Amino acid sequence: MPDRLIAETPFVRRARRTNRRTRLFCFPHAGAGASAFAAWPALFPPEVEIVAVQLPGREDRVGEPHPASVAVAVRMVAVALRPYLQGPYAFFGHSGGALLAFELARALRKRGTQPGHLFLSGQPAPGVDSGAPELHRLSDEDFAAALRGLDGTSDGVFTDPELMKLLLPTLRADFTLWENHRHSPGEPLEVPLTALGGDTDPRAPVSALQGWREQTTGAFSTRVFPGGHFYLNDSEKELTTMLGSTLLGREPAHAGQGERIR
């Protein structure tokens, strides 16, 4: 099977592995879809099966209505992923995708299943104010400028008026979804949790990642890479190597561990 993600359901893009030991479900950042993880299957050991989540309103689902709230998104994804939650699995989410992964893990706990590990990237812990402004309230011009400043989108996108006209509603809907979400306190999870980020990320500074420690009684660690909010674009190989090693037990996630990766 080629190392690529294949659409299996509206929500699931999977790179099937016949000898998998675990699955890693991947949740993309605001405005992005499953293609954000298109290169990942080839970067992981063959025992790790990559499953990328494709939400309504993204990429080939661009014409579908966006979820009205994070709670609605969680319910939709929980039902869609149910057939795939057999055997060991873990979650990776970046930015808004990290919030979705976290809230989904909390919802699944009530259904008697939990990921074996949570990797939450580029997202402040619940209740931690990073000081970053809310982008969804900005005018289109200021909103586009703020997105450009995050350095996660090709400059060619911002200079193409037709493309921006197509993408802005999805981007704004996603930022509205995540920025309006209010955390409901509850019992911490019991799974290992790794908070990841870039050392110069203005939206999720390293200090804001440490708060994730309060959300689990399991092992907690941080991994900090060079770069800003989209550090993972420049450190893709280093990130995926670390994720694969951790999932296959080749790199223990010690409680309280913090590491800068250069």
Salt bridges, closest charged atoms under 4 A:
ASP3 OD1 - ARG17 NH1 2.77
GLU8 OE1 - ARG14 NE 2.97
GLU8 OE2 - ARG16 NH2 3.18
GLU49 OE2 - ARG14 NH1 3.07
GLU49 OE2 - ARG23 NE 2.51
ASP60 OD2 - ARG13 NH2 2.96
GLU64 OE1 - ARG61 NH2 2.71
GLU103 OE1 - ARG106 NH1 3.10
GLU103 OE2 - HIS181 NE2 2.95
GLU103 OE2 - HIS183 ND1 3.88
GLU134 OE1 - ARG137 NE 2.76
ASP140 OD1 - ARG172 NH2 2.65
ASP155 OD1 - ARG148 NE 3.37
ASP174 OD2 - ARG58 NH2 2.90
GLU179 OE1 - HIS136 ND1 2.56
GLU179 OE2 - ARG203 NH2 3.31
ASP199 OD2 - ARG262 NH1 2.94
ASP201 OD2 - HIS229 ND1 2.90
GLU251 OE2 - ARG223 NH2 3.13
GLU259 OE1 - ARG223 NE 3.66
